[in-house]
Amino acid sequence: MKEQLTALKHEALAAIAGAEDLQSLEALRVRFLGKKGELTAILKQMGGLSAEERPVIGQMANALSEKLTGAIAARREALEAVALDAQLVREKLDITIPGTREAVGKQHVMRKTLDEALDIFIGLGFSIAEGPEVELAVNVFDKLNTPDAHPSRDWSDTFYFDRDSEYVLRTQTSPVQVRVMENQKPPIRVVSPGRVYRKDEVDATHSPMFHQIEGLVVDKGITMADLKGTLNALVEQLYGVGTATRFRPHHFPFTEPSCEVDCQCFKCRGKGCPMCKGEGWIELLGAGMVHPNVLRNCGIDPEVYTGFAFGIGLDRMTMMRYNISDLRLIFENDLRFLRQF
């Protein structure tokens, strides 16, 4: 058995010294020192030794185990040092080479205008409400007092899902106001921004997909003066103190009385140009006092509460805010244009 231990010693030390990587070194440890390793197999034969031989062989086996363990540890340390050196060479960072500049994005010009407008409304005490872009036709038309014969309900104006569908792509964000009034008791003061869809032909001021910010206030004693004061405050904070506005009588089925609100043309300053079609004014939004039928449809007593509502075209607001003459530029995603803002 002494001869076996001596032979194992020479074989194991040579193999450990020649191990080329940590994986093969671990395999050698298992082979020679594992529970089913060669040293264990030799020690299992000690049962056939005499009482005098056992202590000698046991001492010799323990010494061999310690020697092999030390050799494996020394070889592992050497291999780890070699691996670290290779990693340092492989991952060397040359600080003399200029770094790659990371591209930093910016807010889209539409998002900037929306954030500015929402900050103004929040400062005026409004909260923000959002709703789905795919809406029930009853919320888009019926609850907003829109009669069956109204042009906006026609297939040529609105995106329906099919002939018998009760779902449409919302034509305005007013359905959000319906949802708020049905689920919240007055006083109500909300703005509802979002995308809306109409079958408009694309030109300098129209798109089949555009953006709105609609506002709603419902409380006791609300009058047209509150509406005008709110909108004038918005326009002056967006375009500067003294910005001219014009309120014109109009008709909307969901407000009574109703008005159109214009801003002085930013391009010609009221003189008349192709941008404003020679009028000197650009239509900014529609507004009015909430129709009693709308309040009633949403479970609010019009004998107790009144309110006003308005719908702002965010796209046109952006054009006026940044002197953009063509709406299509905003949606073309040309970085040469967008980086200006």
Stockholm file with secondary structure:
# STOCKHOLM 1.0

chainA/1-341         MKEQLTALKHEALAAIAGAEDLQSLEALRVRFLGKKGELTAILKQMGGLSAEERPVIGQMANALSEKLTGAIAARREALEAVALDAQLVREKLDITIPGTREAVGKQHVMRKTLDEALDIFIGLGFSIAEGPEVELAVNVFDKLNTPDAHPSRDWSDTFYFDRDSEYVLRTQTSPVQVRVMENQKPPIRVVSPGRVYRKDEVDATHSPMFHQIEGLVVDKGITMADLKGTLNALVEQLYGVGTATRFRPHHFPFTEPSCEVDCQCFKCRGKGCPMCKGEGWIELLGAGMVHPNVLRNCGIDPEVYTGFAFGIGLDRMTMMRYNISDLRLIFENDLRFLRQF
#=GR chainA/1-341 SS CHHHHHHHHHHHHHHHHTCCSHHHHHHHHHHHHSTTSHHHHHHGGGGGSCTTHHHHHHHHHHHHHHHHHHHHHHHHHHHHHHHHHHHHHHTCCCTTSCCCCCCCCCCCHHHHHHHHHHHHHHHTTCEECCCCSEEEHHHHTGGGTCCTTCGGGSTTTSCBSSTTCSEEECSSSHHHHHHHHHHSCSCEEEEEEEEEECCCCCSSSCCSEEEEEEEEEEETTCCHHHHHHHHHHHHHHHHCTTCCEEEEEEEETTEEEEEEEEEECTTTTTSCCTTTTTSSEEEEEEEEEECHHHHHHTTCCTTTCEEEEEEEEHHHHHHHHHTCCCTHHHHSCCHHHHTTC
#=GC SS_cons         CHHHHHHHHHHHHHHHHTCCSHHHHHHHHHHHHSTTSHHHHHHGGGGGSCTTHHHHHHHHHHHHHHHHHHHHHHHHHHHHHHHHHHHHHHTCCCTTSCCCCCCCCCCCHHHHHHHHHHHHHHHTTCEECCCCSEEEHHHHTGGGTCCTTCGGGSTTTSCBSSTTCSEEECSSSHHHHHHHHHHSCSCEEEEEEEEEECCCCCSSSCCSEEEEEEEEEEETTCCHHHHHHHHHHHHHHHHCTTCCEEEEEEEETTEEEEEEEEEECTTTTTSCCTTTTTSSEEEEEEEEEECHHHHHHTTCCTTTCEEEEEEEEHHHHHHHHHTCCCTHHHHSCCHHHHTTC
//
